[in-house]
Amino acid sequence: MGWTGYWDKLPAAHATAIAFDLLAMLGMFLIGRRFGGARLAVMLPFGWAAYPFTQYVSSSNTNDAIMPAFLIFGFWLLTSSFARGAFLALAGWTKFAALLLVPLWAGYPEARRLPGKVAFTGGFLVATLTAFSILLLEANPAHAARVFWDRTFGWQVGRDSPFSIWGWGQYHAAGIPDLGWLQPVAIGMLVLGAVACYFLPRRKTPLQLAALTAALLIGFELTVTHWFYLYIPWFFPLAVFVVLAPRARRRAQPDLESDRQDLELVPAG
């Protein structure tokens, strides 16, 4: 869409941010429609649109709505193991935090169902190969893969940042503790928790899957060295689903009870 090679208006970034913001709202509508009916279908996209931090992502024209949009559509199609695996792969190769969800999403609805695991793995691999096929456009795909590694994993692992407690040690300031030694412990606990989510609960409901997904993403953000407000929308869609879905069902319950009473008042025959 046009780029001068400098950090200027970047129309492609604007278009991408707008597109995935709208796709996220569409996906939230579909989730609400599937799991809660018309009421939840209205509440969820409104929640995304009204949330200040999703607006922050849109206003900043960053890529932070892409990963949650993929997770939203993967959750909407969660009964299809292939689609669930494919959308999780796309989310994971957009933002690596989503790769932490592989055991949890692979273990849905229960860890012992082998056929679903094969389809999940197939979807994950197909989407991964599709995403990395862009490397074949380079004259030297091996060099392109190395550049990808250096500018993503390699750069993030050794990154310093003032935006979390784990980077305080870089300042060597009196009264500010160096908590860097504790970060590997927190990461290890997070990884163990992610693996445990494959097995527990033994049979997962959609609500439990959403809650654990949000919890793991929050855990990732708590352990990462560089954290920023733009990361909050990563976990927000499934967190707001967990909050609003039971409430929507409770509000619908009096209407159902009223309908039952009306039916009881109708004389037979």
C-alpha positions as CSV (number, residue, x, y, z in Angstrom):
1,M,0.0,0.0,0.0
2,G,3.0,2.2,-0.3
3,W,6.0,2.7,1.9
4,T,8.9,5.1,1.5
5,G,11.3,3.0,3.6
6,Y,11.1,5.4,6.6
7,W,9.0,5.6,9.7
8,D,6.3,7.8,8.2
9,K,2.5,7.4,7.7
10,L,2.7,3.6,7.1
11,P,-0.8,3.2,5.5
12,A,-0.4,-0.6,5.5
13,A,0.0,-0.5,9.3
14,H,-3.1,1.7,9.6
15,A,-5.1,-0.7,7.4
16,T,-4.0,-3.7,9.3
17,A,-4.8,-2.2,12.7
18,I,-8.3,-1.3,11.6
19,A,-8.9,-4.6,9.9
20,F,-8.0,-6.8,12.9
21,D,-9.9,-4.5,15.3
22,L,-13.0,-5.1,13.2
23,L,-12.3,-8.8,12.8
24,A,-11.9,-9.1,16.6
25,M,-15.3,-7.5,17.1
26,L,-16.8,-9.8,14.4
27,G,-15.3,-12.8,16.2
28,M,-16.6,-11.7,19.6
29,F,-20.1,-11.4,18.0
30,L,-19.8,-14.9,16.7
31,I,-18.6,-16.3,20.0
32,G,-21.5,-14.6,21.8
33,R,-24.0,-15.9,19.3
34,R,-22.7,-19.4,19.6
35,F,-22.4,-19.6,23.4
36,G,-24.9,-17.2,24.8
37,G,-27.4,-16.1,22.1
38,A,-28.3,-12.6,21.0
39,R,-27.7,-10.8,24.3
40,L,-24.1,-12.1,24.6
41,A,-23.5,-11.5,20.9
42,V,-24.2,-7.8,21.5
43,M,-22.3,-7.5,24.8
44,L,-19.0,-9.1,23.7
45,P,-18.2,-6.9,20.7
46,F,-19.4,-3.8,22.6
47,G,-17.0,-4.8,25.4
48,W,-14.1,-5.0,23.0
49,A,-15.0,-1.6,21.4
50,A,-15.6,0.2,24.7
51,Y,-12.4,-1.2,26.4
52,P,-9.8,1.6,26.6
53,F,-6.8,-0.6,25.9
54,T,-8.2,-2.1,22.7
55,Q,-8.8,1.5,21.6
56,Y,-5.2,2.2,22.6
57,V,-4.0,-0.5,20.3
58,S,-6.2,0.8,17.5
59,S,-5.0,4.4,18.0
60,S,-1.4,3.3,18.1
61,N,-1.7,1.3,14.9
62,T,0.2,-1.6,16.4
63,N,-0.1,-5.3,15.6
64,D,-1.4,-6.3,19.1
65,A,-5.0,-7.0,17.9
66,I,-3.8,-9.7,15.5
67,M,-3.0,-12.4,18.0
68,P,-6.2,-12.0,20.0
69,A,-8.2,-11.9,16.8
70,F,-6.8,-15.3,15.8
71,L,-7.5,-16.7,19.3
72,I,-11.1,-15.4,19.1
73,F,-11.8,-17.3,15.9
74,G,-10.0,-20.4,17.2
75,F,-12.2,-20.3,20.3
76,W,-15.3,-19.8,18.2
77,L,-14.4,-23.0,16.2
78,L,-13.1,-24.8,19.3
79,T,-15.1,-28.0,18.5
80,S,-13.0,-28.4,15.3
81,S,-9.6,-29.7,16.4
82,F,-8.0,-28.8,13.1
83,A,-9.3,-25.2,13.1
84,R,-8.4,-24.8,16.8
85,G,-4.8,-25.9,16.1
86,A,-4.5,-23.8,13.0
87,F,-5.7,-20.6,14.6
88,L,-3.6,-21.2,17.6
89,A,-0.5,-21.5,15.4
90,L,-1.3,-18.3,13.6
91,A,-1.7,-16.6,16.9
92,G,1.5,-18.1,18.2
93,W,3.6,-17.0,15.3
94,T,2.2,-13.5,15.5
95,K,2.9,-13.2,19.3
96,F,5.0,-15.9,20.9
97,A,2.9,-15.7,24.1
98,A,0.2,-17.8,22.4
99,L,2.6,-20.8,22.0
100,L,2.2,-21.2,25.8
101,L,-1.4,-22.3,25.1
102,V,-0.5,-25.3,23.0
103,P,-0.9,-27.9,25.8
104,L,-4.2,-26.4,27.0
105,W,-5.8,-26.1,23.6
106,A,-4.5,-29.5,22.6
107,G,-6.1,-31.0,25.7
108,Y,-9.6,-29.8,24.9
109,P,-12.1,-31.3,25.6
110,E,-10.1,-34.0,27.3
111,A,-6.5,-35.2,27.1
112,R,-7.2,-38.8,26.4
113,R,-9.0,-38.3,23.0
114,L,-6.3,-39.2,20.5
115,P,-8.2,-38.5,17.3
116,G,-8.7,-34.9,18.2
117,K,-5.0,-34.5,19.0
118,V,-4.0,-35.7,15.6
119,A,-6.3,-33.2,13.9
120,F,-5.1,-30.5,16.2
121,T,-1.5,-31.2,15.4
122,G,-2.3,-31.3,11.7
123,G,-4.0,-27.9,11.8
124,F,-1.1,-26.5,13.8
125,L,1.5,-27.8,11.4
126,V,-0.4,-26.7,8.3
127,A,-0.8,-23.1,9.6
128,T,2.8,-23.0,10.7
129,L,4.1,-24.1,7.3
130,T,1.8,-21.6,5.6
131,A,3.1,-18.8,7.8
132,F,6.7,-19.6,7.3
133,S,6.4,-20.2,3.5
134,I,7.1,-16.4,3.2
135,L,10.8,-17.3,3.8
136,L,10.8,-19.1,0.4
137,L,10.4,-15.7,-1.2
138,E,13.9,-14.8,-0.2
139,A,16.9,-15.8,-2.3
140,N,18.5,-17.5,0.8
141,P,15.7,-19.0,3.0
142,A,18.2,-20.2,5.5
143,H,19.6,-16.7,6.0
144,A,16.0,-15.3,6.2
145,A,15.2,-17.9,8.9
146,R,18.3,-16.8,10.9
147,V,17.3,-13.2,10.6
148,F,13.8,-14.1,11.9
149,W,15.4,-15.9,14.9
150,D,17.8,-13.0,15.7
151,R,15.2,-10.3,15.5
152,T,12.5,-12.2,17.4
153,F,13.5,-14.9,20.0
154,G,17.2,-13.8,20.1
155,W,16.4,-10.2,20.6
156,Q,13.6,-10.7,23.1
157,V,15.5,-13.1,25.4
158,G,18.4,-10.6,26.1
159,R,16.2,-7.5,26.1
160,D,16.4,-4.9,28.9
161,S,13.4,-2.9,29.7
162,P,12.2,-0.4,32.4
163,F,8.6,-1.6,32.2
164,S,8.7,-4.5,34.6
165,I,10.1,-5.4,38.0
166,W,12.5,-7.9,36.3
167,G,14.6,-5.2,34.8
168,W,15.3,-3.2,37.9
169,G,18.8,-4.6,38.3
170,Q,20.1,-2.7,35.2
171,Y,19.9,0.5,37.2
172,H,22.1,-0.6,40.2
173,A,20.2,2.0,42.3
174,A,20.2,2.0,46.0
175,G,16.9,0.7,47.5
176,I,15.7,-1.0,44.3
177,P,16.1,-4.8,44.5
178,D,17.4,-6.8,41.7
179,L,14.7,-9.5,41.1
180,G,16.3,-11.0,38.1
181,W,17.1,-14.2,40.0
182,L,13.4,-14.7,40.7
183,Q,12.3,-14.4,37.1
184,P,13.4,-17.9,36.0
185,V,11.5,-19.3,38.9
186,A,8.3,-17.5,37.9
187,I,8.8,-18.7,34.3
188,G,9.4,-22.2,35.4
189,M,6.2,-22.2,37.4
190,L,4.3,-20.7,34.5
191,V,5.6,-23.5,32.1
192,L,4.6,-26.2,34.6
193,G,1.2,-24.6,34.9
194,A,0.8,-24.6,31.1
195,V,1.7,-28.3,30.9
196,A,-0.6,-29.2,33.7
197,C,-3.5,-27.5,31.8
198,Y,-3.2,-30.3,29.3
199,F,-4.3,-32.8,31.9
200,L,-6.5,-30.7,34.3
201,P,-9.4,-30.4,34.4
202,R,-9.8,-33.9,32.9
203,R,-12.7,-32.7,30.8
204,K,-12.8,-29.0,30.0
205,T,-15.8,-26.9,29.3
206,P,-15.6,-23.9,26.9
207,L,-15.8,-21.6,29.9
208,Q,-12.9,-23.3,31.6
209,L,-10.9,-23.2,28.4
210,A,-11.5,-19.4,28.1
211,A,-10.6,-18.8,31.8
212,L,-7.4,-20.9,31.6
213,T,-6.4,-19.2,28.3
214,A,-6.7,-15.8,29.9
215,A,-4.9,-16.9,33.0
216,L,-1.9,-18.3,31.1
217,L,-1.6,-15.1,29.0
218,I,-1.8,-13.0,32.1
219,G,0.9,-15.2,33.6
220,F,3.1,-14.7,30.6
221,E,2.8,-11.0,30.8
222,L,3.7,-11.1,34.5
223,T,6.9,-13.0,33.8
224,V,8.1,-11.1,30.6
225,T,10.8,-8.5,30.9
226,H,9.3,-6.0,28.5
227,W,5.7,-5.4,29.3
228,F,3.5,-2.7,27.9
229,Y,-0.2,-1.6,28.1
230,L,-0.6,-2.7,24.5
231,Y,-0.4,-6.3,25.6
232,I,-3.6,-6.2,27.7
233,P,-5.9,-6.9,24.8
234,W,-4.1,-10.3,24.3
235,F,-6.0,-11.8,27.2
236,F,-9.0,-9.4,27.3
237,P,-11.4,-11.2,24.8
238,L,-11.5,-14.5,26.7
239,A,-11.4,-12.9,30.1
240,V,-14.5,-10.7,29.3
241,F,-16.2,-13.8,27.9
242,V,-15.7,-15.6,31.2
243,V,-17.1,-12.6,33.1
244,L,-20.1,-11.9,30.8
245,A,-21.2,-15.3,29.7
246,P,-22.5,-16.6,33.1
247,R,-24.1,-13.2,33.7
248,A,-25.9,-13.4,30.3
249,R,-27.3,-16.8,31.2
250,R,-28.4,-15.6,34.7
251,R,-30.3,-12.7,33.1
252,A,-32.0,-15.0,30.7
253,Q,-33.1,-17.4,33.4
254,P,-36.0,-15.2,34.8
255,D,-37.4,-15.0,31.3
256,L,-37.3,-18.8,31.0
257,E,-39.0,-19.2,34.4
258,S,-41.6,-16.7,33.3
259,D,-42.3,-18.6,30.1
260,R,-42.7,-21.8,32.2
261,Q,-45.2,-20.1,34.5
262,D,-47.2,-18.9,31.5
263,L,-47.2,-22.4,30.1
264,E,-48.5,-23.7,33.4
265,L,-51.4,-21.2,33.4
266,V,-52.6,-22.4,30.0
267,P,-55.5,-24.9,30.5
268,A,-55.1,-28.3,28.8
269,G,-57.4,-29.6,26.1
